[in-house]
Amino acid sequence: MLRPIIAIVGRPNVGKSTLFNRLVGRRRSLVRDTPGVTRDRLYGTTVHERWQATVVDTGGFEPRATSDLVAAVRDQVMLAIEEADVILFVVDGQSGLTPLDEEIAAILRKSEHPVVLAVNKVDVAAHEALLGECYRLGFPTVLPVSAEHGRGVAELLEACRALVPTPVVEHAPEGTRVAIIGRPNVGKSSLVNAVLGHERVLVHALPGTTRDAVDTPVSFRDTPYLLIDTAGIRRKGKVSEALEKLAVVMALKSLERCQVAVLVMDASDGVTAQDAHIAGYANDAGRAIVVAVNKWDLVPPGMVQKADVVGQVYERLPFLEYAPICFISALKRQGLAELFDQVDRVAADSQRRVQPGELLTALRKALERRPMSYRGVPLRIYTAVQVATAPPTFALRVNFPGDIHFSYERYLINSLRHAYGFTGSPIRLLFRKGGGKTRAGRPAGKSRR
């Protein structure tokens, strides 16, 4: 379904993100009583009586830029206005109209798009008297709403539905969900923009520009993907502002819902301690991982060899030895084809399944190559079955599941990887008690990761 697009526009701190979250039915956008929290365009889907629309949350609109960052936010808002089918202009009913509201209204009247004026923070019927002055902005549809409490939201959506074209059926697949993760200012948003070929995500030299997780559908080489650009993740001790803490939480949630995580590193910095922390987040989440060494164009030719960088990554991140490494320049759009070759490869490998008989044979061969015993009793593997994909997870019934050393577990994992690939994916083994029988005739259960 090709959904109509509703762009939420307004000056800073009038409740746009609260209204966005109310419309999409979940906390997709950061909300805080601080102007300028939302900076990128953020997309979500709203449903009203079987009618669906795409809702776009935007940053606080200030037509007269006072800094490069404010100008970049303004440009993002203008792009949202251009692509919208209807504009939801939000003002603060309790504080009244401001000169900035009137300036934004003048711009919207020139856009030739239908506008619904949402007077927010009208929490009770007694507040509706505040609507009077809003009619002088010149928009025919003026509706009271309380984004915080949900009052008037249904009427707001009904007004929008009456102004937009009928949705067109479109059967476009979402594609592989790819989260772009990394510490602040390594070029994550630049990578998203490089794939798109235009500035979809706000890019600025100031670390922490991206705070929300921004979903961007994209087709690259005629293959669909959903790119999730996340806020730069810092060590918990470094995240002092509550707002940044919220951004990190949302970035980690985005990591949980992706299929492939692209870990972006800065070639000029090498592998940092924070790179290791972020890689650990992705590994713990069980995501398939591709490492992208960005800004490779800034490294003087012959100064550092790619093989040396690969060795450094695997030396400092030994738990990530299964992840392929690509060298890219987001700014110059170099290395993107190789990057997406690896994204496709690890996405496919994360879904690979191995038949039980074949799996048991491979594990028993590994046991023959390197036997293990505990207190003189040799390890025995009775059954083996794959119980999940993404990450590939295997349940093994053995005679002493609680006494297998982690180094031997790693050996078994490497044996499976040698036999079946699983490039880019962590592998999980679940050891359960086997050999004995319960009264029901089933093996007794004990498991660990």
N, C-alpha and C positions, 0 to 999 in steps of 0.2 A: 504494500500500500504506500503510494507516494503521498505522505501526509502534508497538509498545509502547515505553514510555519508562522508561529506567533513569537514576535520579539518583544521582550520586556525591557522598557527603556525608562530612564528617569535620572534625576540628580542623585548624588551619593546619599545613602542612609535613609531612603524613604521606604525600605522594606521590599525591594525587588527580589532579593534572594529568598526571603521568607515566603513570598508569594510563589516563586518558582518551586520551592520545595513542597508547598501546599498543592500546586497543580500536578506535579509529577508523583506525589504520594509518598515520597521518601526523601531523606536528607542527602541530596546530591550536591547541593551548593553550600559553601560555608556561610554561616550566619553569625554576625557579631555586631555589637553596638559600636562599630568603628567605621567611619567613612573609608571607602576604597578597598574593602575586603575582596570583592569580586573584580578581577582584572581581565580575564579571558572571556570569550563567549563559551557558555556551558549549555549543552543540549540535553533535553529529556523529553519523555512522551507523556502526554496527558490524555485521559480517557473520560468521555462524558456521554453517557447513554449510547454506547457503541460507536460514538464518533471519536476519532483520534486525531491528535495534532502534535507537531513537534514544537516544543517550547524552548526559547533561547534566552538564557539569563545573560545580562551584560554588565559591565562595570559602570560605576557612577559616571554619568555623561557631563563633562564640562567643556562646552564648545570652545572656550578660550583657554588653550593649554598654557600652563605655567611651568611645565617641565617636560623633558623628553618622554618620561614615563606616562604622564597624564595625556600627552599627545598620542602616544601609542594606544592607550585605553580608548581615547576618542575615536581613533581610526577603527578599532575593533567594533565599537558601537555602530559606526556608520556602515560597516560591512554587514552587520546584523540587520540594520534597517533596510539595506538594499535587497537582501535576500528574503525578507519577510513578506507574507501575504497579508498580515494584519499586525498592527503595532499596539501593544498594551502599554500605554503611557501612565506611569505610576507617580502620584503625588502624595504628600503627607497631609491628610485631612486635619490633623490636630495642630500642626504648626502653620498651616495655611500656605498660600502660594508665595513664591519668592521670585525675584527678578530672574533667577536661573531657570525656574520652571517656565516662565514666559519666553525666555530665549530658546529653550528646547522646543516649546510648542511651535514657535515660528519656524524652526527647522523642519519639524514633522509635517507642518501644513504644506511645505514645499516638496515633500517626498512623494506625493500622489498615492500613498498607501492609506487604506482605511485605518482610523485610529479609534481605539476605545480608551477613554480616560478613566482609570481606576483610582478612586480617592481612597487611599489606604488608611488604616488605623481608625476606621469608623466602627468601633467595637460594640456600640449599643445604638438603639434607635434614636436616642436623644442627640447623638452626634451628627445625625443626617442634616441638621441645619448648617453644617459646615460646607455642604455641597454648593451652596448658592454662588459663592465667588468663583467657583471652578468653571462655571458655564461661560465666563468671559474669555476663556482660552479659545473658544470658537469650535469646539468639537461637539457634534450632535449627541454622541453616546457618552453619558457621564453616569458612572455607577459607584455606589458605596461598597466598600469591601473591608474585611478584617482578615488579612493574611494570617495573622497569629491565631485567630479563633475559627477560621473557615467561613465566616459570615459573608454571604454574597458571592462566593466563588462559583457556585452553579450558574447564577445569573450572568456572571462575567463570561463564563465559557459559552453560554447560550448566545450571548451577544457576539462573541468572536465567531462562532459557527455560522451565524447569519451573514457574516461579512466576507467569508473566505470561499474559494471555489470548492466544488465537490472533489473529494480525494480520488486520485487515479490509482487503479490497482497496478502494483509493480512487484514482481517476484525477484527481487535482488537479494541474494544471500548476504548475511552479515560478514562472513569470512572469519579468518583466524583472528582471535583477540590478542593483540600484542601490546603489552605495557612497556613504556619507555621509562626506565628507572635510572637513578644515579644521584650523586650528591649535587648540591646547587652549582649552577653555572658551568656545567660540563658540555652543554649544547643539546639537551634533550628536546626542547621546543624547536630549535633550529633543525633538528633531524626530522621532526614531524613536518615542518614547513618545506624541507627539501624534498620529501616524498610527495607532498601535495603539489609542489611547484609554485606555491604562493603562500603568503603569510596568514595561515589559519590561526596559529597560536602566537600570542604576544611574546616577543623576544626583546630582552633588554640586558645590558651589562650588569645591572644590579642583581646580585644573587637573591633567589627567593621570589622572582617575579611571578612564576607559576605557583598558585596556591591550591586551586581546585584540580581535580582529575578531569581532564578534558577528553571526551570521546570524539574521535574523528573517523567516520567511514571513508575509505580510500580504495581506489583500484590501482594496483601497481602491476604492470605487464599483464593487464586484463584479468588479474586475480584480486578478489575482494579481501580487504582486511579491515579490522576496527582497531585504530591506534589509540591507546590510552596514554596521554601525556600526564605525568604526575609531578607533584611538587618535589623539589630537591629534598632528599632525606638526609638529615644531619644526626649526629649522635645525640642520644637523649639528653646528655649533660649540656650539649650546646644549644638545645632548643629551649630558650628561656621564655619567649613570648607564648601566651596561651594560644594565640592565633596560629603560630607555626606548629604548635603541638597538634592542633586540629588538622592542619594540612598533612602532617606526617601520618596521622591515623587514617585519613582518607586515601593517601598514597598506598598505604599497606593494604587497605581494603581493595583498592584497584588491583594490586598485585595478586590478591586472592582470587579475583574473578577473571584474570587473564589466562590464556593458554600458553603463551610464550612471553618471557621477560627479556627485553633487550637491555643489558646493563651497560650504560654509556660511561666510559672513562675518558679522562683528558690525557692525551699523549704527552703533553708537556709536563705533567705532574707525576707520571708513573703511577704505580699502584699505591694508594693511600690506605690508612687504617679504616677510613670511612667507606672506601670501596669494599673492603672486606666485610664490614658490618652489613652493607646493603646486599652484597652477594649472599651473605648468610640468611637475610630475610627471605630472599627468593628461593634459596635451597630449602629452608624450613617450610615454606609454603608449598613445596613440591612442584614448582613451576619448571617447565623446560626453559633453558637459559642460553642466550647468545651474548657473548661479550663484544661490544663495539668500541674499539679504540678510536676516539674522535680527535679531530684537529691534527690528523697525520700530515696534512699539507704544511703545517708549521714546523715540522721536524726537518732540519737541513739534510739533503741527500747524503747518504754515506755516514752520517753521524751515529745513527742507531739502526741496527738491523731488526727486521720484523721478528726473526727467530729469537733474538735476545729479549724482545718485549714479551713474546709468548712464554719463554722460559721464566721470566720474572713473574708473570701473572700466575702461572701454575705453581711456582715456588712459594709465592706469598698467599695464594688461595688454593692450597692443595685439595680442598674439598670440592673445587670447581674444575677438576681436571677433565671432567666429562664434557665441558662446554666448549664449543668451537669459538674461535676468536677472529674477528674481522677488523680491517683497518679502513676507516672512512674519513671523509671530510664533509660534514653536513653543509658547511658554508659553500663549498664548491660542488656539492652533489656528487662526490666521488665515492665509489665503493658500495653504492646502494644495491646494485644487482647482486653482488656477492652476499651482502647482508641478508637480502630476502631469500636467496637460495638457501642459506643456513636456517632462516626462520621456517621455511617450508619443510626443510629436512627434519629439524627437531620437533616440529609440530606433528609430523607424520610418525616419527619414532616414539613420541610420547603416547601414541594411541595403539602401538603395536601389541599384539597378543601372541602368546606362545602356548601351544597345546600341552596339556599335562604330561603326556608320555614323553614328548620331546624335552620338556623342561626337566623332568626327573632324570632322564638319561644324561643331560648336560651337567647337572649338579653332582650326580654320582661319579662322573668322569673327573670332575674337579676334586672330589673327595679322594679318588684313587691317586691323583697326581700329588696331592698334599694331604695325607691322612691327619686326623686330629683325634686325640683321646682326652678323657677327663678321668683322673684317678685310675688309670689303667684300662678304662672302658672306651673302645673306639666309638667315634660319632657315627650314627646311622641316620640316614634320611629315608623315611618310610614313604611319604607322599609329598608332592609339590604341585601347587596349582596357582595360577595367576588370578588374583582376586580383584584387581583394579588396574586402570590405566591412568595416566596423567596425575601422579607419577606411576610408573609401572610398579606394582606391589605384588609380592609373592608370599604365600603362606606355606611354610615347610613344617611337616610333622617329623620331629626328631626325638631321640631318646633322652637327651638332657638339654632342653631349650634354654634354661636359665644360666647355663655355664659356658656358653660359647663366647670366646673373647672377641672384642670389637674388631681386632685385627684380622681374625679369621672370617668374621662377617664381611669385612671389606674385601677379603680375598674372594669369597663367593660372589659378591656383587661384581667385582672385576671380571670374574669368569663368565658371568651372564652377559656382561657388556661385550666381552671379546666374542662370545658366541652369537649374540643377537643385535649388537649395536646400541640401541637406546641412546643415540647421540644427543647430548644436551639435557638429558633428563636424569634427576636423581632416582635411585632405585631403592625401594623399601623392602626389607625382609621381615616377615613375622614368624617367629619360631614358636611352635606349639608342641605340646607333649604328644608323642605318638608311641605306638607299640602296645600300651595297655588298653584294656577295654572297660567301658562303663557297663552298668547293668543293662543299658539300652542297646549295647552292642556298638557304641560309637567311641572313638578315641577320646581319652580324657583331655581336657583343654587347659593350656597355659600358654600365654603369649607375651611377647615383648617386642619392642621395636629395636 
